[in-house]
Amino acid sequence: MEASSLTPNQFQTLLFLCREQKVESVEMNRPMMDFIKSAGLAPRLYHLIKQNGWEHGFTNDALSQFKLAYMSTLVRNRQIWSVWQAVASILNAHEIDLIALKGSALAFTVYPDEGIRPMGDLDLLVREGNGARARQLLLDAGAVARYVPQSQVHDQVHAHVSAITYKGVLVEIHQRLYAMGDPLNPPSEPLWAQCQSRMVAGSVMTVLDDAHMVYHIATHAWHGYRLGGMRLGWLLDIVAVMMRHVDELHVFNKHVEALTHFAAILKPAPVFQ
């Protein structure tokens, strides 16, 4: 569902809600609801509405659909969290370090409620050279290969090794952020040297530092845009991380700019018609 299917009033309303600003009434119809769902915003809006007591601006049907999306996200994310704990336990027992990436890190360490940010799978990063071993350890623990690997060479040079399913959750084990040779792929040493450990429900989850996290989300969104799609939720993910540095934004921006400059000098700038 594209934003072009929305009326100007609906688009303006959505902008207000994304800025967490109150609206008196919402022109809700099927295109609007479909866009909200496809952008991954329904659980976020439910949390925002309940937190601020804005129910009167929405129809009962819209509220019910937002609630259903929130509860589904909450249940799914708790399942993924359980799988993360199991995977981390297995890999750590074999001295393999791991970092949670993308939605896995965002849902549990950035947003204030684990039901806000939907995700479909579990993305994690291991050190280069440990991808195949980590995959085999999980297969030995009961994981199932999602598909036959294209080739051993493919798994060695791709961003992640061939995906597996563990306890009903798709797991992608990255050995680098992007495929070997991709100009967007940053040096691996700073990723590990600057990673951060955050407490989640009494357990430790290791994630990228915020500058690298913003860089990864932004470049991932750019890849999606080049392929013809852009989820509004990805842009809000970037905002959510940057808001943690609102009091020092000029300093934080310099850290991100250093990474984007690294990518810009290696990858040709896009040409818009």
TITOR-427473 format. One record per residue: residue number from 0; residue in one letter; x, y, z of N, C-alpha, C in turn. Coordinates in steps of 0.1 Angstrom, whole numbers. Example, Ala and Ser with C-alpha at 12.3 -4.5 7.8 and 13.67 -1.06 7.14 Angstrom:
R;0;A;132;-57;78;123;-45;78;132;-33;78
R;1;S;128;-22;71;137;-11;71;129;0;79
This chain:
R;0;M;8;-12;0;0;0;0;9;12;0
R;1;E;6;22;-9;15;33;-11;8;46;-4
R;2;A;17;55;0;12;68;6;3;75;-4
R;3;S;5;73;-17;-2;81;-27;-17;77;-27
R;4;S;-21;66;-20;-35;63;-19;-42;70;-8
R;5;L;-35;78;0;-41;86;11;-45;100;6
R;6;T;-55;105;12;-59;119;9;-50;129;16
R;7;P;-49;141;11;-40;151;18;-43;152;33
R;8;N;-56;151;37;-59;152;51;-54;140;59
R;9;Q;-55;128;53;-50;116;59;-35;116;61
R;10;F;-28;121;50;-14;122;51;-9;131;62
R;11;Q;-16;143;63;-13;153;73;-15;147;87
R;12;T;-26;139;88;-30;133;101;-19;123;105
R;13;L;-14;115;95;-4;105;98;9;112;102
R;14;L;12;123;96;24;131;100;23;135;115
R;15;F;12;140;119;10;145;132;11;133;142
R;16;L;6;121;139;7;110;147;21;105;148
R;17;C;28;105;137;42;101;138;51;110;146
R;18;R;46;123;147;53;132;156;48;131;171
R;19;E;39;122;173;32;120;186;25;133;190
R;20;Q;18;138;180;10;150;183;-5;146;182
R;21;K;-13;152;190;-27;148;191;-35;153;179
R;22;V;-44;145;175;-54;149;164;-68;147;169
R;23;E;-77;156;165;-91;156;171;-99;144;165
R;24;S;-97;142;152;-104;131;145;-96;126;134
R;25;V;-98;113;130;-90;107;120;-99;102;109
R;26;E;-97;105;97;-104;101;85;-100;87;81
R;27;M;-105;77;88;-101;63;87;-109;55;77
R;28;N;-103;50;67;-109;41;57;-100;30;54
R;29;R;-104;21;44;-96;10;41;-81;13;37
R;30;P;-80;22;27;-66;26;23;-57;31;34
R;31;M;-63;39;43;-56;45;55;-51;33;64
R;32;M;-61;24;67;-57;13;76;-47;4;70
R;33;D;-49;1;57;-39;-8;50;-25;-2;50
R;34;F;-24;11;48;-11;18;48;-5;17;62
R;35;I;-13;20;72;-8;20;86;-2;6;89
R;36;K;-10;-4;85;-5;-18;88;7;-22;80
R;37;S;7;-18;67;19;-22;59;31;-14;63
R;38;A;30;-3;69;41;5;74;46;1;88
R;39;G;39;-9;94;43;-13;107;39;-4;118
R;40;L;29;5;116;26;16;125;14;12;135
R;41;A;7;2;132;-5;-1;139;-3;-3;154
R;42;P;7;-12;158;10;-13;172;15;-1;179
R;43;R;23;7;171;29;19;177;17;29;180
R;44;L;7;30;171;-4;39;173;-12;35;184
R;45;Y;-14;22;186;-22;17;198;-15;21;211
R;46;H;-2;19;212;5;23;224;4;38;226
R;47;L;5;46;215;4;61;216;-9;65;221
R;48;I;-20;59;215;-33;63;218;-37;59;233
R;49;K;-33;47;237;-36;43;251;-28;51;261
R;50;Q;-15;54;258;-7;62;267;-12;76;269
R;51;N;-18;82;259;-22;96;260;-37;98;261
R;52;G;-45;87;261;-59;88;262;-66;94;251
R;53;W;-62;91;238;-67;97;226;-78;89;219
R;54;E;-84;80;227;-93;71;220;-105;78;213
R;55;H;-109;89;218;-121;96;212;-119;100;198
R;56;G;-107;101;193;-104;105;179;-105;94;169
R;57;F;-107;82;174;-107;70;165;-120;62;166
R;58;T;-124;56;155;-135;47;156;-132;34;164
R;59;N;-143;28;169;-141;15;176;-134;5;168
R;60;D;-138;4;155;-132;-5;146;-117;-3;144
R;61;A;-113;9;143;-98;13;141;-91;9;154
R;62;L;-97;12;166;-90;9;178;-89;-6;180
R;63;S;-99;-14;176;-98;-28;177;-87;-34;168
R;64;Q;-86;-28;156;-75;-33;147;-62;-30;152
R;65;F;-60;-18;158;-48;-14;164;-44;-23;175
R;66;K;-54;-26;184;-51;-34;195;-47;-48;191
R;67;L;-54;-53;181;-51;-67;176;-36;-67;171
R;68;A;-32;-57;163;-19;-56;158;-9;-55;169
R;69;Y;-12;-47;180;-3;-46;191;-2;-59;199
R;70;M;-13;-66;201;-12;-79;209;-5;-89;201
R;71;S;-7;-90;187;0;-99;179;15;-97;179
R;72;T;19;-84;178;33;-80;179;39;-84;192
R;73;L;32;-82;203;37;-85;216;39;-100;218
R;74;V;30;-108;213;31;-122;214;43;-127;206
R;75;R;44;-122;193;54;-126;184;68;-122;189
R;76;N;69;-110;195;82;-105;199;87;-112;212
R;77;R;77;-116;220;81;-124;232;86;-138;227
R;78;Q;80;-143;217;85;-156;211;99;-154;206
R;79;I;102;-143;199;115;-140;193;125;-138;205
R;80;W;121;-131;215;130;-129;227;134;-142;233
R;81;S;125;-152;234;128;-165;239;138;-172;231
R;82;V;136;-171;218;146;-177;208;159;-170;209
R;83;W;159;-157;211;172;-150;212;180;-155;224
R;84;Q;173;-157;235;179;-161;248;185;-175;245
R;85;A;177;-184;239;182;-198;236;194;-198;227
R;86;V;194;-190;216;205;-189;207;217;-183;213
R;87;A;215;-172;221;227;-166;228;233;-176;237
R;88;S;225;-184;244;230;-194;254;239;-204;247
R;89;I;234;-209;235;241;-219;228;254;-214;222
R;90;L;254;-202;216;266;-197;210;276;-192;220
R;91;N;271;-186;231;280;-181;241;287;-193;248
R;92;A;280;-205;249;286;-216;255;298;-222;247
R;93;H;298;-218;234;309;-222;225;318;-210;222
R;94;E;317;-200;230;326;-188;229;324;-181;216
R;95;I;312;-180;211;309;-172;199;301;-160;204
R;96;D;307;-148;202;300;-135;206;289;-132;195
R;97;L;279;-125;200;268;-121;190;262;-108;194
R;98;I;258;-101;184;251;-88;185;238;-88;178
R;99;A;228;-83;185;214;-83;179;214;-71;169
R;100;L;207;-74;158;206;-64;147;192;-60;144
R;101;K;190;-48;138;178;-43;133;166;-45;143
R;102;G;155;-51;138;143;-52;147;146;-58;160
R;103;S;155;-68;160;158;-75;173;163;-66;183
R;104;A;172;-57;179;177;-47;188;168;-36;191
R;105;L;160;-31;181;151;-20;182;140;-23;192
R;106;A;133;-35;190;121;-38;197;124;-39;212
R;107;F;136;-44;216;139;-47;230;148;-36;237
R;108;T;155;-28;230;164;-19;236;162;-4;233
R;109;V;153;-2;223;151;12;219;137;17;224
R;110;Y;127;9;220;113;13;223;109;9;237
R;111;P;100;17;244;97;15;258;88;3;260
R;112;D;82;-3;250;73;-14;251;76;-24;240
R;113;E;77;-36;244;81;-47;235;71;-50;224
R;114;G;59;-44;226;48;-47;216;47;-36;205
R;115;I;56;-26;205;55;-15;196;60;-18;183
R;116;R;72;-24;182;79;-25;170;79;-40;164
R;117;P;70;-42;154;69;-56;148;82;-60;141
R;118;M;85;-73;141;96;-78;134;92;-93;130
R;119;G;98;-97;119;94;-110;113;104;-121;117
R;120;D;117;-117;119;127;-127;122;137;-122;132
R;121;L;147;-130;134;158;-127;143;171;-125;136
R;122;D;176;-113;136;189;-110;129;200;-108;140
R;123;L;211;-115;138;222;-114;147;235;-114;139
R;124;L;245;-108;146;258;-106;140;268;-114;148
R;125;V;277;-122;141;288;-129;148;301;-124;141
R;126;R;312;-127;147;324;-122;141;327;-129;128
R;127;E;334;-122;119;337;-128;106;344;-141;108
R;128;G;340;-152;101;346;-165;102;338;-174;111
R;129;N;329;-169;119;321;-177;128;307;-180;123
R;130;G;303;-175;111;290;-177;106;286;-191;104
R;131;A;294;-199;97;291;-213;94;291;-221;107
R;132;R;300;-219;115;301;-226;128;289;-223;137
R;133;A;285;-211;138;273;-207;145;260;-214;140
R;134;R;259;-214;126;248;-220;120;247;-235;123
R;135;Q;259;-242;122;259;-256;125;256;-259;139
R;136;L;260;-251;148;257;-253;163;242;-253;165
R;137;L;235;-244;158;221;-242;160;214;-254;153
R;138;L;219;-258;141;213;-270;135;214;-282;144
R;139;D;226;-284;150;228;-295;160;218;-294;172
R;140;A;214;-282;175;205;-280;186;190;-281;182
R;141;G;188;-284;170;174;-286;166;168;-276;155
R;142;A;177;-267;151;172;-258;141;171;-265;128
R;143;V;163;-259;118;160;-265;105;165;-256;95
R;144;A;172;-261;85;177;-253;73;165;-248;66
R;145;R;165;-235;63;153;-229;56;153;-233;41
R;146;Y;165;-234;35;167;-239;22;181;-244;20
R;147;V;183;-251;9;197;-256;6;206;-245;3
R;148;P;218;-243;9;227;-233;6;231;-232;-9
R;149;Q;232;-220;-14;235;-219;-28;249;-225;-31
R;150;S;258;-222;-22;272;-228;-23;279;-223;-11
R;151;Q;290;-230;-8;298;-227;3;304;-213;2
R;152;V;308;-210;-11;314;-196;-13;303;-186;-11
R;153;H;291;-188;-15;280;-178;-13;279;-175;2
R;154;D;279;-185;10;278;-183;25;290;-176;31
R;155;Q;301;-177;24;313;-171;29;314;-156;26
R;156;V;308;-152;15;309;-138;11;296;-130;13
R;157;H;285;-136;15;272;-129;16;272;-123;30
R;158;A;262;-114;32;261;-107;45;258;-117;56
R;159;H;249;-127;53;246;-137;63;247;-151;57
R;160;V;249;-161;65;249;-174;60;235;-179;57
R;161;S;233;-190;51;219;-195;48;210;-195;60
R;162;A;198;-190;58;189;-188;70;185;-202;75
R;163;I;181;-202;88;176;-214;95;163;-210;102
R;164;T;156;-219;106;144;-217;115;146;-224;128
R;165;Y;145;-217;139;147;-223;152;135;-220;161
R;166;K;128;-230;165;116;-229;174;106;-220;167
R;167;G;104;-221;154;94;-213;147;98;-199;143
R;168;V;110;-196;145;115;-182;142;126;-183;132
R;169;L;125;-175;121;136;-174;111;148;-167;117
R;170;V;159;-173;116;172;-167;122;182;-165;111
R;171;E;186;-153;110;197;-149;100;209;-146;107
R;172;I;220;-153;105;232;-151;112;242;-143;103
R;173;H;243;-131;106;252;-122;98;266;-124;102
R;174;Q;275;-123;93;289;-122;96;296;-109;92
R;175;R;287;-100;86;291;-86;83;277;-80;80
R;176;L;277;-66;80;264;-59;78;260;-61;63
R;177;Y;269;-61;54;266;-62;40;276;-72;33
R;178;A;272;-76;21;281;-87;15;295;-82;13
R;179;M;304;-91;13;318;-87;11;320;-80;-2
R;180;G;327;-68;-1;329;-60;-13;319;-49;-15
R;181;D;307;-49;-8;298;-39;-9;303;-26;-2
R;182;P;303;-15;-9;309;-3;-3;302;2;9
R;183;L;290;-2;12;283;2;24;287;-6;36
R;184;N;295;-16;34;300;-25;45;311;-18;53
R;185;P;308;-14;66;318;-7;74;328;-17;79
R;186;P;340;-12;83;350;-21;90;344;-28;102
R;187;S;347;-41;103;341;-49;114;346;-46;128
R;188;E;359;-41;129;365;-39;142;357;-29;150
R;189;P;353;-17;145;346;-8;153;332;-13;157
R;190;L;326;-21;149;313;-27;153;314;-34;167
R;191;W;325;-42;168;327;-50;180;333;-41;191
R;192;A;342;-32;188;349;-24;198;339;-15;205
R;193;Q;329;-10;197;320;0;202;306;-5;206
R;194;C;304;-18;205;290;-24;208;287;-21;223
R;195;Q;274;-22;226;269;-19;239;261;-30;244
R;196;S;262;-32;257;254;-43;264;242;-36;271
R;197;R;230;-40;269;218;-34;276;210;-45;283
R;198;M;205;-42;294;197;-51;302;183;-52;297
R;199;V;178;-64;294;164;-66;289;158;-77;297
R;200;A;148;-74;306;142;-84;314;151;-93;322
R;201;G;161;-86;327;171;-93;336;182;-100;328
R;202;S;182;-99;315;192;-106;307;200;-95;299
R;203;V;212;-98;295;220;-89;287;218;-91;272
R;204;M;215;-80;265;215;-81;250;225;-72;245
R;205;T;234;-76;237;245;-68;231;240;-63;217
R;206;V;241;-50;215;237;-43;203;247;-34;198
R;207;L;246;-29;186;255;-19;180;254;-6;188
R;208;D;264;2;189;263;15;194;254;23;186
R;209;D;248;34;191;237;41;184;241;46;171
R;210;A;253;51;169;257;57;156;257;46;146
R;211;H;263;34;149;263;23;139;249;18;137
R;212;M;241;18;147;227;14;146;219;23;136
R;213;V;221;36;137;214;45;128;219;43;114
R;214;Y;233;41;113;239;39;100;233;26;93
R;215;H;232;16;101;227;3;96;212;4;91
R;216;I;204;10;100;190;11;96;188;20;84
R;217;A;196;31;83;194;41;72;199;34;59
R;218;T;210;27;59;214;21;47;206;9;43
R;219;H;200;2;53;191;-9;50;178;-3;44
R;220;A;173;8;49;162;14;43;165;19;29
R;221;W;177;24;27;181;28;13;181;17;3
R;222;H;185;5;8;185;-7;-1;170;-10;-4
R;223;G;161;-9;6;147;-12;3;142;-2;-7
R;224;Y;146;11;-6;141;21;-15;145;19;-29
R;225;R;158;14;-30;163;12;-44;156;0;-50
R;226;L;150;-9;-42;143;-20;-47;128;-17;-49
R;227;G;124;-5;-46;111;-1;-49;102;0;-37
R;228;G;107;-1;-25;99;0;-13;105;7;-2
R;229;M;97;14;6;102;22;17;91;21;28
R;230;R;95;16;40;85;15;51;87;27;60
R;231;L;77;34;62;77;46;71;83;42;85
R;232;G;80;30;89;85;25;102;100;26;103
R;233;W;107;23;92;122;24;92;127;38;96
R;234;L;120;48;90;124;62;93;121;65;107
R;235;L;110;60;113;107;63;127;117;56;136
R;236;D;122;44;131;132;37;139;145;46;141
R;237;I;149;53;130;160;62;130;158;73;140
R;238;V;146;79;140;142;90;149;143;85;163
R;239;A;137;73;166;137;68;179;151;67;185
R;240;V;161;62;177;174;61;182;180;75;184
R;241;M;178;84;175;184;97;176;179;105;187
R;242;M;166;102;191;160;110;202;167;107;215
R;243;R;174;96;216;182;93;228;193;103;230
R;244;H;196;110;219;208;119;219;203;133;217
R;245;V;191;136;220;185;149;217;193;161;223
R;246;D;199;158;235;206;169;242;220;170;237
R;247;E;225;161;228;238;162;223;238;158;208
R;248;L;227;163;201;225;158;188;236;163;178
R;249;H;242;174;181;253;179;172;265;170;173
R;250;V;268;164;185;279;155;187;276;142;180
R;251;F;264;137;183;259;124;178;259;124;163
R;252;N;254;135;157;254;136;142;267;134;136
R;253;K;278;140;142;291;139;137;296;124;136
R;254;H;292;116;146;296;102;146;289;95;134
R;255;V;276;98;132;269;92;121;274;97;108
R;256;E;277;110;107;282;116;95;295;110;91
R;257;A;304;106;100;316;100;97;314;86;90
R;258;L;304;79;95;301;66;88;295;68;75
R;259;T;285;78;73;279;80;60;289;86;50
R;260;H;299;94;55;309;99;46;317;87;41
R;261;F;320;78;50;328;66;46;321;59;34
R;262;A;308;58;35;300;51;25;299;59;12
R;263;A;297;73;14;295;82;3;307;82;-6
R;264;I;319;82;-1;331;83;-9;334;70;-17
R;265;L;327;59;-13;329;46;-20;318;43;-29
R;266;K;306;48;-26;294;44;-35;289;56;-42
R;267;P;287;55;-55;282;66;-63;269;72;-58
R;268;A;268;85;-58;256;91;-53;244;88;-63
R;269;P;232;87;-58;221;84;-66;217;96;-75
R;270;V;213;93;-87;209;103;-96;193;102;-98
R;271;F;186;113;-94;172;113;-94;167;120;-107
R;272;Q;158;114;-114;152;120;-126;143;131;-123
